[in-house]
Amino acid sequence: MLKAVCALVLAFATAAAFAVVDANKATQAELESVKGIGPAVSQRILDERRKREFSDWADFIARVKGVGEAGAKRYSDGGLVVNGAAYDPSPPRRQPKNAATSALRDTVSLKPRLTSSLVKSDSNSR
């Protein structure tokens, strides 16, 4: 019987140690259960969350003073998520260029060259 109770307590402790904590929903105590987050960091998280919820990890890093990419990785490894997502340090994919924007940019960049070539041809013809 004692072994069964010990096993049950150990199972609950293990599950609690790996619990997922969402930065947008957690209490101060839940935030402090994440390895590396103490009272000061948890209070900064709560203060920023009161202003508005975190949209993603980039928003979290930008708004919570003292949390950089290394801290975000460490907190994520400890179970912290933002809107259900763990921290992913890979850069976001670039959006494909819009053909109209590219064409406009090319036209704008050609304009100074055309003007300077016209000025050169006018001065050469005199």
N, C-alpha and C positions, 0 to 999 in steps of 0.2 A: 504494500500500500504506500509506504513512504517513497519507494522508487517511482511509483506512478505519479505521485504529487510532485516530486522533484522534476520528473520529466516534463510534466505539464507546465510547471513554472518556467523551466528552461525554454520550452517551446514558445511561450508567450513573450519571454524576454528577447528571444531571437527575432521573433516577428516584429516586436516594437523597435528593435534596433535597426531594422531595415524598412521601417515604415516610410511611405512617401509623404512628404510635407509640401503642400502647395503654398507658394509665397503669397498668393492672393486670398487664401482662406485660413491660414494657420493663425493660432493664437501665439502670444509671446512665448509661452511655455513650449509649444510645439516647435516653434522656430529654434529655440535654444536646445532642443533635443537633437538638432542636426550638428554633427561634429564640426567645430570651428566657429559656430555662431554663438556668441555670448550675449549678455544683456545689452551692450552698446549697439552691436550690429542689428540685433532683433528689433531694438527700439527705432533705429534708422529705417529699417524695412517697414515697420508699422507706420511711421510718420509719413513716408512716401506713399504708402498704399492708401492712407486716408485721403490724400490729394486725388488720386485716381489709381485704379488697378494697373498692374504691370501688363503690358501687351505681350512682351516676349523677353528673352534673356538680354537682348541688346538694350531694351528699355530699362530693365532691372539694373544692369551694369552702369548705365548712364546716370540713373537717378539716385542710387544708393551709394553715398560717399564711402570711399575706402574699399569698394568691391570692384576688382578688375577681373580680367579673364582668368587669372590663376585662382582667385577666390571663387569665382563662379564655378569653375571646374571642380574645385574641392567641395563646395557646398552641394553641387549636383551629385558628386560621387557619394556624399553623405545622405542623399535622399531628397534634397530640395528640388522642386520642379516649379516652373512658371507656366501657368495655364496647362498643366499636365505634361509639359515637355521638359526633358532633361537638357542640360547645356550641351550644345554641339559647337565646338570652336571652329568648325570649317567655315570658310567665307561663303556668303550667299551667292547663288548663281547669278551671273549678269543676265539682264533681260536682252533679248535680241533687239538689234537696232531697228527703229522704225524707218522704213524706206523714205517716207516723206521728210522726216527730220534729217536723215543723212543727205538727201538731195538738197535740202535748204542749206545745210551746213556747207556742202560743197560749193553751192552758188555763192554764198556769202564769202567764203574763203577765196574764190576766184576773182571776185570784184576788185580787190586792191591790185592784183596782178594785171588784170586787164587795163586798169587805169594807168598803172605805171608803164605798161607796154605802149599805150597810146601816147603818153607824154614823150617817151623815147622816140617813137616814130615821127612825131611832130617836130622835135628838135633836130632830127636827122634830115628831114625834108627841107629845112631852111637853109 
